[in-house]
Amino acid sequence: MSDLLIEARGLQTCYGASHILRGVDFTVARGETIGLMGRNGMGKTTLLKSIMGLVKPRGGSVAIAGQEMTGAAPFEIARRGVAYVPEGRGIFGNLSVAENLRMAARPGTRGQCDWTCERVLDTFPRLKERLGHGGQQLSGGEQQMLTIGRALMTNPDVLILDEATEGLAPLIAREIWRICALIRQTGISSVIVDKNWKHVTQVTDRNVVLVKGQVVFEGSSAAIQAAPELLTRHLGV
């Protein structure tokens, strides 16, 4: 069993004539929580979509748990234990909260069923109160909770969160960060994209900063917190 659950090497990804990723190396080890940072348009979402098979890279490779998966379909990546919470959430608005959760339920790659509907609802008490509500009836924060809960129902080895708290009220955002810390404690690997570097670095082991489709920094949370010039130059803070 590979210790590297995600291993992307030399990724080159383009949208038409626009060259977005330029030789990106990106890895996620078992039990590791990674912060993926950078200003808007620097390639963060493109990197995630290239890993998930939503965008096919022009060059480089993607391996999931040691198996070559470059160019594989998204459902094949998901079957290998990678759960993706995209920007914009993507819940099924015409299904109830309970139906959104049940439709995703399945054992993980090792047969694990740690995340049941009951555990998800205990983790997200607000969802328990809204089980019969349709997805379109939920607030933005509740939709984000539902999307994370639905991803956990797949019992993933890796959970990817793109723009984890974007547009959420501060109180709801704090709840999402609490959940991110809880997920880390369970041993699930995570990749977290969010503009709030202070909150990201409180729950991550390692952080990667992208600028114009290239990695310009990779290091621990302590290292990025101790580099104010890096924060100013590449994150605008």
PyMOL commands that set and color helices and strands:
alter all, ss='L'
color gray80, all
select helices_A, chain A and resi 44-52+74-79+97-102+117-123+125-128+135-137+140-152+170-186+197-203+221-225+228-235
alter helices_A, ss='H'
color red, helices_A
select strands_A, chain A and resi 4-15+18-29+33-37+59-64+67-68+82-85+158-161+189-193+206-211+214-220
alter strands_A, ss='S'
color yellow, strands_A
deselect
rebuild
show_as cartoon
